[in-house]
Amino acid sequence: MTILGKSRALRGMALLALVALAACETTGRPPLQQAALENGAVVVAGPSGYCIDPVTLERRAGRGFAVLASCQNLSGGESGAFVDPMMLTVAVGPAGRSGALPAPEVMAAEAGQRAIAGGGLRDGLSLAHLAAGGNRVLPEGDPRYWRGAFQLNGRLVVMALYAPKDGALAGRDGAAMLQAVRARITALSPEAVAQR
């Protein structure tokens, strides 16, 4: 699948995730601290205070998907500390034939958006700060949102971060959050564990 196809699929999955997030409290399923995708090749988790919504978790051959949000929100206030609100999607799939990491400009163009300041390539993480579209995914969200991509264990991991209007994570802090999530995923995944 091309990056363009992945971008469109991500938007569709994010919209489905919103429906599932809204239903999360009624399912009675507690949020997860981490989840293994792609037969354990990529272990998804967030920084302290953020959990995975079990309703949105998808594990299929060749791809995986998870949504991270505040543990407190996902548990209906029963667990987790107060953290900045956000919804962060993580999609995992094959790295592709070229094995090249998508450039920030490519991610912005494929999303049909204009990149704004703050993106770039940082230590193997491609970051794109996009000017518009976040509020189409997150109700009452900020139009600005972030995309990030990195490779791990032969897979491409694509993230999208949506935050409330004028929230810190919609601005400069979003890049740091994507870096923190990438660091957590990398630390928990098998290749990183084997190197310790």
TIRO-2110 file (N, C-alpha, C; in Angstrom, 1 decimal):
// TIRO-2110
0.8, -1.2, 0.0, N, 1, A
0.0, 0.0, 0.0, CA, 1, A
0.9, 1.2, 0.0, C, 1, A
0.5, 2.2, -0.8, N, 2, A
1.3, 3.5, -0.8, CA, 2, A
1.1, 4.3, 0.4, C, 2, A
1.9, 5.3, 0.7, N, 3, A
1.7, 6.1, 1.8, CA, 3, A
0.4, 6.9, 1.7, C, 3, A
0.0, 7.2, 0.4, N, 4, A
-1.2, 7.9, 0.2, CA, 4, A
-2.4, 7.0, 0.6, C, 4, A
-2.3, 5.7, 0.3, N, 5, A
-3.4, 4.8, 0.7, CA, 5, A
-3.4, 4.7, 2.2, C, 5, A
-2.2, 4.6, 2.8, N, 6, A
-2.1, 4.6, 4.3, CA, 6, A
-2.7, 5.8, 4.9, C, 6, A
-2.5, 7.0, 4.3, N, 7, A
-3.1, 8.2, 4.9, CA, 7, A
-4.6, 8.2, 4.8, C, 7, A
-5.1, 7.8, 3.7, N, 8, A
-6.6, 7.7, 3.6, CA, 8, A
-7.1, 6.6, 4.6, C, 8, A
-6.5, 5.5, 4.7, N, 9, A
-6.9, 4.5, 5.6, CA, 9, A
-6.8, 5.0, 7.0, C, 9, A
-5.8, 5.7, 7.4, N, 10, A
-5.6, 6.3, 8.7, CA, 10, A
-6.8, 7.2, 9.1, C, 10, A
-7.2, 8.1, 8.1, N, 11, A
-8.3, 9.0, 8.4, CA, 11, A
-9.6, 8.2, 8.7, C, 11, A
-9.8, 7.2, 7.8, N, 12, A
-11.0, 6.4, 8.1, CA, 12, A
-11.0, 5.7, 9.4, C, 12, A
-9.8, 5.1, 9.7, N, 13, A
-9.7, 4.4, 11.0, CA, 13, A
-9.8, 5.4, 12.2, C, 13, A
-9.3, 6.6, 12.0, N, 14, A
-9.4, 7.6, 13.1, CA, 14, A
-10.9, 8.0, 13.3, C, 14, A
-11.7, 8.1, 12.3, N, 15, A
-13.1, 8.4, 12.4, CA, 15, A
-13.8, 7.2, 13.1, C, 15, A
-13.5, 6.0, 12.7, N, 16, A
-14.1, 4.8, 13.4, CA, 16, A
-13.6, 4.8, 14.9, C, 16, A
-12.4, 5.2, 15.1, N, 17, A
-11.9, 5.2, 16.5, CA, 17, A
-12.7, 6.2, 17.4, C, 17, A
-13.1, 7.3, 16.8, N, 18, A
-13.9, 8.3, 17.6, CA, 18, A
-15.2, 7.7, 18.1, C, 18, A
-15.8, 6.9, 17.2, N, 19, A
-17.1, 6.3, 17.5, CA, 19, A
-16.8, 5.2, 18.6, C, 19, A
-15.7, 4.5, 18.5, N, 20, A
-15.4, 3.5, 19.5, CA, 20, A
-15.0, 4.1, 20.8, C, 20, A
-14.3, 5.3, 20.8, N, 21, A
-13.9, 6.0, 22.0, CA, 21, A
-15.1, 6.4, 22.7, C, 21, A
-16.1, 6.9, 22.0, N, 22, A
-17.3, 7.4, 22.6, CA, 22, A
-18.1, 6.2, 23.3, C, 22, A
-17.9, 5.0, 22.8, N, 23, A
-18.6, 3.8, 23.3, CA, 23, A
-17.7, 3.1, 24.4, C, 23, A
-16.5, 3.6, 24.6, N, 24, A
-15.6, 2.9, 25.5, CA, 24, A
-16.1, 2.6, 26.9, C, 24, A
-16.7, 3.7, 27.5, N, 25, A
-17.1, 3.5, 28.9, CA, 25, A
-18.2, 2.5, 29.0, C, 25, A
-19.0, 2.3, 28.0, N, 26, A
-20.1, 1.3, 28.1, CA, 26, A
-19.7, -0.1, 27.9, C, 26, A
-18.5, -0.3, 27.3, N, 27, A
-18.0, -1.7, 27.1, CA, 27, A
-17.6, -2.4, 28.4, C, 27, A
-17.1, -1.6, 29.3, N, 28, A
-16.6, -2.2, 30.6, CA, 28, A
-15.2, -2.7, 30.5, C, 28, A
-14.6, -2.6, 29.3, N, 29, A
-13.2, -3.1, 29.1, CA, 29, A
-12.2, -2.0, 29.6, C, 29, A
-11.3, -2.4, 30.5, N, 30, A
-10.3, -1.4, 31.0, CA, 30, A
-9.3, -1.1, 29.9, C, 30, A
-8.8, 0.2, 29.9, N, 31, A
-7.8, 0.5, 29.0, CA, 31, A
-6.5, -0.3, 29.1, C, 31, A
-5.8, -0.5, 28.1, N, 32, A
-4.5, -1.3, 28.1, CA, 32, A
-3.3, -0.4, 28.2, C, 32, A
-2.3, -0.9, 29.0, N, 33, A
-1.1, -0.2, 29.1, CA, 33, A
-0.2, -0.3, 27.8, C, 33, A
-0.3, -1.5, 27.2, N, 34, A
0.4, -1.7, 25.9, CA, 34, A
-0.2, -2.8, 25.1, C, 34, A
0.1, -2.9, 23.9, N, 35, A
-0.4, -3.9, 23.0, CA, 35, A
0.6, -4.3, 21.9, C, 35, A
0.8, -5.6, 21.7, N, 36, A
1.7, -6.0, 20.7, CA, 36, A
1.0, -6.1, 19.3, C, 36, A
1.6, -5.6, 18.3, N, 37, A
1.0, -5.6, 16.9, CA, 37, A
2.0, -6.3, 16.0, C, 37, A
1.5, -6.8, 14.9, N, 38, A
2.4, -7.4, 13.9, CA, 38, A
3.2, -8.6, 14.5, C, 38, A
2.4, -9.5, 15.2, N, 39, A
3.0, -10.7, 15.8, CA, 39, A
4.1, -10.3, 16.8, C, 39, A
3.9, -9.2, 17.5, N, 40, A
4.8, -8.8, 18.6, CA, 40, A
6.0, -8.0, 18.1, C, 40, A
6.1, -7.7, 16.8, N, 41, A
7.3, -7.0, 16.3, CA, 41, A
7.3, -5.5, 16.7, C, 41, A
6.1, -5.0, 16.9, N, 42, A
5.9, -3.6, 17.4, CA, 42, A
5.0, -3.6, 18.6, C, 42, A
5.5, -3.1, 19.7, N, 43, A
4.7, -3.0, 20.9, CA, 43, A
4.3, -1.6, 21.1, C, 43, A
3.0, -1.3, 21.1, N, 44, A
2.6, 0.1, 21.2, CA, 44, A
2.2, 0.4, 22.7, C, 44, A
2.7, 1.5, 23.1, N, 45, A
2.3, 2.1, 24.4, CA, 45, A
2.6, 3.6, 24.4, C, 45, A
2.0, 4.3, 25.3, N, 46, A
2.2, 5.7, 25.4, CA, 46, A
3.0, 6.1, 26.7, C, 46, A
3.3, 7.4, 26.8, N, 47, A
3.9, 7.8, 28.0, CA, 47, A
3.0, 7.7, 29.2, C, 47, A
3.5, 7.9, 30.4, N, 48, A
2.7, 7.7, 31.6, CA, 48, A
1.5, 8.6, 31.5, C, 48, A
0.4, 8.0, 31.9, N, 49, A
-0.9, 8.6, 31.9, CA, 49, A
-1.7, 8.4, 30.6, C, 49, A
-1.1, 7.8, 29.6, N, 50, A
-1.8, 7.5, 28.3, CA, 50, A
-2.0, 6.0, 28.1, C, 50, A
-3.1, 5.5, 27.7, N, 51, A
-3.4, 4.1, 27.5, CA, 51, A
-4.0, 3.9, 26.1, C, 51, A
-4.1, 2.6, 25.8, N, 52, A
-4.7, 2.2, 24.6, CA, 52, A
-6.1, 1.8, 24.8, C, 52, A
-7.0, 2.3, 23.9, N, 53, A
-8.4, 2.0, 23.9, CA, 53, A
-8.6, 0.6, 23.3, C, 53, A
-9.0, -0.4, 24.2, N, 54, A
-9.1, -1.8, 23.6, CA, 54, A
-10.2, -2.0, 22.6, C, 54, A
-11.1, -1.1, 22.5, N, 55, A
-12.2, -1.2, 21.5, CA, 55, A
-11.6, -0.9, 20.1, C, 55, A
-10.6, 0.0, 20.0, N, 56, A
-10.1, 0.4, 18.7, CA, 56, A
-8.9, -0.5, 18.2, C, 56, A
-8.5, -1.4, 19.1, N, 57, A
-7.3, -2.2, 18.8, CA, 57, A
-7.6, -3.2, 17.6, C, 57, A
-6.8, -3.1, 16.6, N, 58, A
-6.9, -4.0, 15.4, CA, 58, A
-5.6, -4.7, 15.2, C, 58, A
-5.7, -6.0, 15.1, N, 59, A
-4.5, -6.9, 14.8, CA, 59, A
-4.9, -7.8, 13.6, C, 59, A
-4.3, -7.4, 12.5, N, 60, A
-4.6, -8.3, 11.3, CA, 60, A
-3.2, -8.6, 10.7, C, 60, A
-3.2, -9.6, 9.9, N, 61, A
-1.9, -10.0, 9.2, CA, 61, A
-1.5, -8.8, 8.3, C, 61, A
-0.3, -8.4, 8.5, N, 62, A
0.3, -7.3, 7.7, CA, 62, A
0.0, -5.9, 8.2, C, 62, A
-0.9, -5.7, 9.2, N, 63, A
-1.2, -4.4, 9.7, CA, 63, A
-1.7, -4.4, 11.1, C, 63, A
-1.6, -3.3, 11.8, N, 64, A
-2.2, -3.2, 13.1, CA, 64, A
-2.6, -1.7, 13.3, C, 64, A
-3.4, -1.5, 14.3, N, 65, A
-3.9, -0.2, 14.6, CA, 65, A
-4.3, -0.1, 16.1, C, 65, A
-4.0, 1.1, 16.7, N, 66, A
-4.3, 1.3, 18.1, CA, 66, A
-4.6, 2.8, 18.2, C, 66, A
-5.4, 3.2, 19.2, N, 67, A
-5.6, 4.6, 19.6, CA, 67, A
-5.2, 4.8, 21.0, C, 67, A
-4.3, 5.8, 21.2, N, 68, A
-3.9, 6.2, 22.6, CA, 68, A
-4.7, 7.4, 23.0, C, 68, A
-5.1, 7.4, 24.3, N, 69, A
-5.7, 8.6, 24.8, CA, 69, A
-5.5, 8.6, 26.3, C, 69, A
-6.0, 9.6, 27.0, N, 70, A
-5.8, 9.6, 28.5, CA, 70, A
-6.4, 8.4, 29.2, C, 70, A
-5.6, 7.8, 30.0, N, 71, A
-6.1, 6.6, 30.8, CA, 71, A
-7.3, 7.0, 31.6, C, 71, A
-7.3, 8.2, 32.1, N, 72, A
-8.4, 8.7, 33.0, CA, 72, A
-9.7, 8.8, 32.1, C, 72, A
-9.6, 9.3, 30.9, N, 73, A
-10.7, 9.4, 30.1, CA, 73, A
-11.2, 8.0, 29.6, C, 73, A
-10.3, 7.2, 29.3, N, 74, A
-10.7, 5.8, 28.8, CA, 74, A
-11.3, 5.0, 29.9, C, 74, A
-10.9, 5.2, 31.1, N, 75, A
-11.4, 4.4, 32.3, CA, 75, A
-12.6, 5.1, 32.9, C, 75, A
-13.1, 6.2, 32.4, N, 76, A
-14.2, 6.8, 33.0, CA, 76, A
-13.8, 7.4, 34.4, C, 76, A
-12.6, 7.8, 34.5, N, 77, A
-12.1, 8.5, 35.7, CA, 77, A
-11.6, 7.5, 36.8, C, 77, A
-11.6, 6.2, 36.5, N, 78, A
-11.2, 5.2, 37.5, CA, 78, A
-9.8, 5.0, 37.7, C, 78, A
-9.0, 5.4, 36.7, N, 79, A
-7.5, 5.2, 36.8, CA, 79, A
-6.8, 6.2, 36.0, C, 79, A
-5.6, 6.5, 36.3, N, 80, A
-4.7, 7.4, 35.5, CA, 80, A
-4.7, 8.8, 36.1, C, 80, A
-3.6, 9.4, 35.9, N, 81, A
-3.4, 10.8, 36.3, CA, 81, A
-3.9, 11.7, 35.3, C, 81, A
-4.1, 13.0, 35.6, N, 82, A
-4.5, 14.0, 34.7, CA, 82, A
-3.3, 14.3, 33.7, C, 82, A
-3.6, 14.2, 32.4, N, 83, A
-2.6, 14.6, 31.4, CA, 83, A
-3.3, 15.4, 30.3, C, 83, A
-2.5, 16.0, 29.5, N, 84, A
-3.0, 16.8, 28.4, CA, 84, A
-3.9, 15.9, 27.5, C, 84, A
-5.1, 16.3, 27.2, N, 85, A
-6.0, 15.5, 26.4, CA, 85, A
-5.5, 15.4, 24.9, C, 85, A
-5.7, 14.3, 24.3, N, 86, A
-5.3, 14.1, 22.9, CA, 86, A
-5.9, 12.7, 22.5, C, 86, A
-5.9, 12.5, 21.2, N, 87, A
-6.1, 11.2, 20.6, CA, 87, A
-5.0, 11.0, 19.6, C, 87, A
-4.3, 9.9, 19.8, N, 88, A
-3.1, 9.6, 19.0, CA, 88, A
-3.3, 8.2, 18.3, C, 88, A
-3.4, 8.2, 17.0, N, 89, A
-3.5, 6.9, 16.3, CA, 89, A
-2.2, 6.4, 15.9, C, 89, A
-2.1, 5.0, 16.0, N, 90, A
-0.8, 4.4, 15.6, CA, 90, A
-1.2, 3.3, 14.6, C, 90, A
-0.7, 3.4, 13.4, N, 91, A
-1.0, 2.3, 12.3, CA, 91, A
0.4, 1.7, 12.0, C, 91, A
0.4, 0.4, 11.9, N, 92, A
1.6, -0.4, 11.6, CA, 92, A
1.4, -1.2, 10.4, C, 92, A
2.3, -1.1, 9.5, N, 93, A
2.2, -1.9, 8.3, CA, 93, A
3.6, -2.2, 7.7, C, 93, A
3.7, -2.8, 6.5, N, 94, A
5.0, -3.1, 5.9, CA, 94, A
5.7, -1.8, 5.5, C, 94, A
7.0, -1.9, 5.6, N, 95, A
7.9, -0.7, 5.3, CA, 95, A
7.8, -0.3, 3.8, C, 95, A
7.5, -1.2, 3.0, N, 96, A
7.4, -0.9, 1.6, CA, 96, A
8.7, -1.4, 0.9, C, 96, A
8.7, -1.4, -0.4, N, 97, A
9.8, -1.9, -1.2, CA, 97, A
11.1, -1.1, -1.1, C, 97, A
10.9, 0.2, -1.1, N, 98, A
12.0, 1.1, -1.1, CA, 98, A
12.6, 1.2, 0.3, C, 98, A
11.8, 1.0, 1.3, N, 99, A
12.3, 1.1, 2.7, CA, 99, A
12.6, 2.5, 3.1, C, 99, A
12.2, 3.5, 2.3, N, 100, A
12.4, 4.9, 2.6, CA, 100, A
11.3, 5.4, 3.5, C, 100, A
11.8, 6.3, 4.4, N, 101, A
10.9, 6.9, 5.3, CA, 101, A
10.2, 8.1, 4.6, C, 101, A
8.9, 8.3, 4.7, N, 102, A
8.2, 9.4, 4.0, CA, 102, A
8.7, 10.7, 4.6, C, 102, A
9.0, 11.6, 3.7, N, 103, A
9.5, 13.0, 4.1, CA, 103, A
8.3, 13.7, 4.6, C, 103, A
8.5, 14.7, 5.5, N, 104, A
7.4, 15.5, 6.0, CA, 104, A
6.6, 16.2, 4.9, C, 104, A
7.2, 16.6, 3.9, N, 105, A
6.5, 17.3, 2.8, CA, 105, A
5.6, 16.3, 2.1, C, 105, A
6.0, 15.1, 1.9, N, 106, A
5.2, 14.0, 1.3, CA, 106, A
4.0, 13.7, 2.1, C, 106, A
4.2, 13.6, 3.5, N, 107, A
3.1, 13.3, 4.3, CA, 107, A
2.0, 14.4, 4.3, C, 107, A
2.5, 15.7, 4.2, N, 108, A
1.6, 16.8, 4.2, CA, 108, A
0.8, 16.8, 2.8, C, 108, A
1.6, 16.6, 1.7, N, 109, A
0.9, 16.6, 0.4, CA, 109, A
-0.1, 15.5, 0.3, C, 109, A
0.2, 14.3, 0.8, N, 110, A
-0.7, 13.2, 0.7, CA, 110, A
-1.9, 13.4, 1.6, C, 110, A
-1.8, 14.2, 2.6, N, 111, A
-3.0, 14.5, 3.4, CA, 111, A
-3.8, 15.7, 2.8, C, 111, A
-3.2, 16.2, 1.7, N, 112, A
-3.9, 17.4, 1.1, CA, 112, A
-3.8, 18.6, 2.0, C, 112, A
-2.8, 18.7, 2.8, N, 113, A
-2.6, 19.8, 3.7, CA, 113, A
-1.3, 20.6, 3.5, C, 113, A
-1.3, 21.7, 4.1, N, 114, A
-0.1, 22.6, 4.1, CA, 114, A
0.7, 22.3, 5.3, C, 114, A
2.0, 22.0, 5.2, N, 115, A
2.8, 21.9, 6.4, CA, 115, A
3.1, 23.2, 7.0, C, 115, A
3.2, 23.3, 8.3, N, 116, A
3.6, 24.5, 9.0, CA, 116, A
4.8, 24.2, 9.8, C, 116, A
5.4, 25.3, 10.4, N, 117, A
6.7, 25.2, 11.1, CA, 117, A
6.6, 24.1, 12.2, C, 117, A
7.7, 23.5, 12.5, N, 118, A
7.9, 22.5, 13.6, CA, 118, A
8.1, 21.1, 13.1, C, 118, A
7.9, 20.8, 11.9, N, 119, A
8.2, 19.4, 11.4, CA, 119, A
9.6, 19.2, 11.0, C, 119, A
9.9, 18.1, 10.4, N, 120, A
11.2, 17.8, 9.9, CA, 120, A
11.6, 16.4, 10.2, C, 120, A
12.9, 16.0, 9.9, N, 121, A
13.4, 14.7, 10.3, CA, 121, A
14.2, 14.8, 11.5, C, 121, A
13.9, 14.0, 12.5, N, 122, A
14.6, 14.0, 13.8, CA, 122, A
15.0, 12.6, 14.2, C, 122, A
16.2, 12.2, 14.1, N, 123, A
16.7, 10.9, 14.6, CA, 123, A
15.8, 9.8, 14.1, C, 123, A
15.6, 9.7, 12.8, N, 124, A
14.8, 8.7, 12.2, CA, 124, A
13.3, 8.8, 12.3, C, 124, A
12.8, 9.9, 12.8, N, 125, A
11.4, 10.2, 12.9, CA, 125, A
11.0, 11.3, 12.0, C, 125, A
10.2, 11.1, 11.0, N, 126, A
9.7, 12.1, 10.1, CA, 126, A
8.4, 12.7, 10.7, C, 126, A
8.5, 14.1, 10.9, N, 127, A
7.4, 14.8, 11.5, CA, 127, A
6.8, 15.8, 10.6, C, 127, A
5.5, 15.9, 10.5, N, 128, A
4.8, 16.9, 9.7, CA, 128, A
3.7, 17.6, 10.6, C, 128, A
3.8, 18.9, 10.7, N, 129, A
2.8, 19.6, 11.4, CA, 129, A
1.9, 20.2, 10.4, C, 129, A
0.6, 19.8, 10.4, N, 130, A
-0.3, 20.2, 9.3, CA, 130, A
-1.2, 21.3, 9.8, C, 130, A
-1.5, 22.2, 8.8, N, 131, A
-2.3, 23.4, 9.1, CA, 131, A
-3.8, 23.2, 9.3, C, 131, A
-4.4, 22.1, 8.7, N, 132, A
-5.8, 22.0, 8.8, CA, 132, A
-6.2, 20.5, 8.7, C, 132, A
-7.4, 20.2, 9.2, N, 133, A
-8.0, 18.9, 9.1, CA, 133, A
-8.2, 18.2, 10.4, C, 133, A
-7.5, 18.6, 11.5, N, 134, A
-7.6, 17.9, 12.8, CA, 134, A
-9.0, 18.0, 13.4, C, 134, A
-9.7, 19.1, 13.1, N, 135, A
-11.0, 19.2, 13.7, CA, 135, A
-12.1, 18.4, 12.9, C, 135, A
-11.7, 17.8, 11.8, N, 136, A
-12.6, 16.9, 11.1, CA, 136, A
-12.5, 15.6, 11.7, C, 136, A
-11.5, 15.3, 12.4, N, 137, A
-11.3, 14.0, 13.1, CA, 137, A
-11.7, 14.0, 14.5, C, 137, A
-11.3, 15.1, 15.2, N, 138, A
-11.6, 15.2, 16.6, CA, 138, A
-12.6, 16.3, 16.8, C, 138, A
-13.9, 16.0, 17.2, N, 139, A
-14.9, 17.0, 17.4, CA, 139, A
-14.4, 18.1, 18.4, C, 139, A
-14.6, 19.4, 18.0, N, 140, A
-14.1, 20.5, 18.8, CA, 140, A
-12.6, 20.5, 18.9, C, 140, A
-11.9, 19.8, 18.0, N, 141, A
-10.5, 19.8, 18.0, CA, 141, A
-9.9, 21.0, 17.3, C, 141, A
-8.6, 21.1, 17.4, N, 142, A
-7.8, 22.1, 16.7, CA, 142, A
-7.7, 21.7, 15.3, C, 142, A
-7.7, 22.6, 14.3, N, 143, A
-7.5, 22.3, 12.9, CA, 143, A
-6.1, 21.7, 12.7, C, 143, A
-5.1, 22.3, 13.5, N, 144, A
-3.7, 21.8, 13.3, CA, 144, A
-3.6, 20.4, 14.0, C, 144, A
-2.8, 19.6, 13.3, N, 145, A
-2.5, 18.3, 13.9, CA, 145, A
-1.2, 17.8, 13.4, C, 145, A
-0.7, 16.7, 14.0, N, 146, A
0.7, 16.2, 13.7, CA, 146, A
0.6, 14.8, 13.0, C, 146, A
1.5, 14.6, 12.2, N, 147, A
1.8, 13.2, 11.7, CA, 147, A
3.2, 12.9, 11.9, C, 147, A
3.5, 11.6, 12.2, N, 148, A
4.8, 11.2, 12.3, CA, 148, A
5.0, 9.8, 11.8, C, 148, A
6.2, 9.4, 11.3, N, 149, A
6.4, 8.1, 10.7, CA, 149, A
7.9, 7.7, 11.1, C, 149, A
8.0, 6.4, 11.4, N, 150, A
9.3, 5.8, 11.6, CA, 150, A
9.3, 4.4, 11.3, C, 150, A
10.5, 3.8, 11.1, N, 151, A
10.6, 2.4, 10.8, CA, 151, A
11.1, 1.6, 12.0, C, 151, A
10.5, 0.4, 12.2, N, 152, A
10.9, -0.4, 13.3, CA, 152, A
10.7, -1.9, 12.9, C, 152, A
11.7, -2.7, 13.0, N, 153, A
11.7, -4.1, 12.8, CA, 153, A
11.0, -4.5, 11.4, C, 153, A
11.4, -3.7, 10.4, N, 154, A
10.9, -4.0, 9.1, CA, 154, A
9.5, -3.5, 8.8, C, 154, A
8.9, -2.7, 9.8, N, 155, A
7.6, -2.1, 9.6, CA, 155, A
7.6, -0.6, 9.6, C, 155, A
6.6, 0.0, 8.9, N, 156, A
6.4, 1.4, 9.0, CA, 156, A
5.4, 1.7, 10.0, C, 156, A
5.7, 2.6, 11.0, N, 157, A
4.8, 3.0, 12.0, CA, 157, A
4.4, 4.4, 11.7, C, 157, A
3.1, 4.7, 11.5, N, 158, A
2.6, 6.0, 11.2, CA, 158, A
1.7, 6.4, 12.3, C, 158, A
1.9, 7.6, 12.8, N, 159, A
1.2, 8.2, 13.9, CA, 159, A
0.5, 9.5, 13.5, C, 159, A
-0.7, 9.7, 14.1, N, 160, A
-1.4, 11.0, 13.9, CA, 160, A
-1.9, 11.5, 15.3, C, 160, A
-1.6, 12.7, 15.6, N, 161, A
-1.9, 13.3, 16.9, CA, 161, A
-2.9, 14.4, 16.7, C, 161, A
-4.1, 14.3, 17.4, N, 162, A
-5.2, 15.3, 17.4, CA, 162, A
-5.4, 15.8, 18.8, C, 162, A
-5.5, 17.1, 18.9, N, 163, A
-5.7, 17.7, 20.2, CA, 163, A
-6.9, 18.7, 20.2, C, 163, A
-7.4, 19.0, 21.4, N, 164, A
-8.4, 20.0, 21.5, CA, 164, A
-8.0, 21.4, 21.0, C, 164, A
-9.0, 22.2, 20.6, N, 165, A
-8.7, 23.5, 20.1, CA, 165, A
-7.8, 24.3, 21.0, C, 165, A
-6.7, 24.9, 20.5, N, 166, A
-5.7, 25.7, 21.2, CA, 166, A
-5.0, 24.9, 22.3, C, 166, A
-5.1, 23.5, 22.2, N, 167, A
-4.3, 22.7, 23.2, CA, 167, A
-2.8, 22.7, 22.9, C, 167, A
-2.0, 22.5, 23.9, N, 168, A
-0.6, 22.6, 23.8, CA, 168, A
-0.1, 21.5, 22.8, C, 168, A
-0.8, 20.4, 22.7, N, 169, A
-0.3, 19.3, 21.8, CA, 169, A
-0.7, 19.6, 20.4, C, 169, A
-1.5, 20.5, 20.1, N, 170, A
-1.8, 20.9, 18.7, CA, 170, A
-0.7, 21.8, 18.2, C, 170, A
0.1, 22.4, 19.1, N, 171, A
1.2, 23.3, 18.7, CA, 171, A
2.5, 22.6, 18.8, C, 171, A
3.5, 23.3, 19.3, N, 172, A
4.9, 22.8, 19.4, CA, 172, A
5.0, 21.5, 20.2, C, 172, A
4.2, 21.4, 21.2, N, 173, A
4.4, 20.2, 22.1, CA, 173, A
4.0, 18.9, 21.4, C, 173, A
3.3, 19.0, 20.3, N, 174, A
2.9, 17.8, 19.6, CA, 174, A
4.1, 17.0, 19.1, C, 174, A
5.1, 17.7, 18.6, N, 175, A
6.3, 17.0, 18.2, CA, 175, A
7.0, 16.3, 19.3, C, 175, A
7.1, 16.9, 20.5, N, 176, A
7.7, 16.2, 21.6, CA, 176, A
6.9, 15.0, 22.0, C, 176, A
5.5, 15.0, 21.9, N, 177, A
4.7, 13.9, 22.3, CA, 177, A
4.9, 12.8, 21.3, C, 177, A
5.0, 13.0, 20.0, N, 178, A
5.3, 12.0, 19.0, CA, 178, A
6.7, 11.4, 19.2, C, 178, A
7.6, 12.2, 19.6, N, 179, A
9.0, 11.7, 19.9, CA, 179, A
8.9, 10.7, 21.2, C, 179, A
8.1, 11.1, 22.2, N, 180, A
8.0, 10.3, 23.4, CA, 180, A
7.3, 9.0, 23.1, C, 180, A
6.3, 9.0, 22.3, N, 181, A
5.6, 7.8, 21.9, CA, 181, A
6.5, 6.9, 21.1, C, 181, A
7.2, 7.5, 20.2, N, 182, A
8.1, 6.6, 19.4, CA, 182, A
9.2, 6.0, 20.3, C, 182, A
9.7, 6.8, 21.2, N, 183, A
10.7, 6.3, 22.2, CA, 183, A
10.2, 5.1, 23.0, C, 183, A
8.9, 5.2, 23.4, N, 184, A
8.3, 4.2, 24.2, CA, 184, A
8.1, 2.9, 23.4, C, 184, A
7.6, 3.1, 22.2, N, 185, A
7.4, 1.9, 21.3, CA, 185, A
8.7, 1.2, 21.0, C, 185, A
9.7, 2.0, 20.7, N, 186, A
11.0, 1.5, 20.4, CA, 186, A
11.6, 0.7, 21.6, C, 186, A
11.5, 1.3, 22.8, N, 187, A
12.0, 0.7, 24.0, CA, 187, A
11.4, -0.7, 24.3, C, 187, A
10.1, -0.8, 24.0, N, 188, A
9.3, -2.0, 24.4, CA, 188, A
9.3, -3.1, 23.3, C, 188, A
9.7, -2.7, 22.1, N, 189, A
9.6, -3.6, 21.0, CA, 189, A
10.9, -4.6, 21.0, C, 189, A
10.7, -5.8, 20.4, N, 190, A
11.7, -6.8, 20.6, CA, 190, A
13.2, -6.4, 20.2, C, 190, A
13.4, -5.7, 19.1, N, 191, A
14.7, -5.4, 18.7, CA, 191, A
15.4, -4.6, 19.7, C, 191, A
14.7, -3.6, 20.3, N, 192, A
15.3, -2.7, 21.3, CA, 192, A
15.6, -3.5, 22.6, C, 192, A
14.7, -4.4, 23.0, N, 193, A
14.8, -5.3, 24.2, CA, 193, A
16.0, -6.2, 24.0, C, 193, A
16.2, -6.7, 22.8, N, 194, A
17.4, -7.6, 22.5, CA, 194, A
18.7, -6.9, 22.6, C, 194, A
18.7, -5.6, 22.4, N, 195, A
20.0, -4.9, 22.3, CA, 195, A
20.4, -4.4, 23.7, C, 195, A
19.6, -4.6, 24.7, N, 196, A
19.9, -4.1, 26.1, CA, 196, A
21.0, -5.0, 26.7, C, 196, A
END
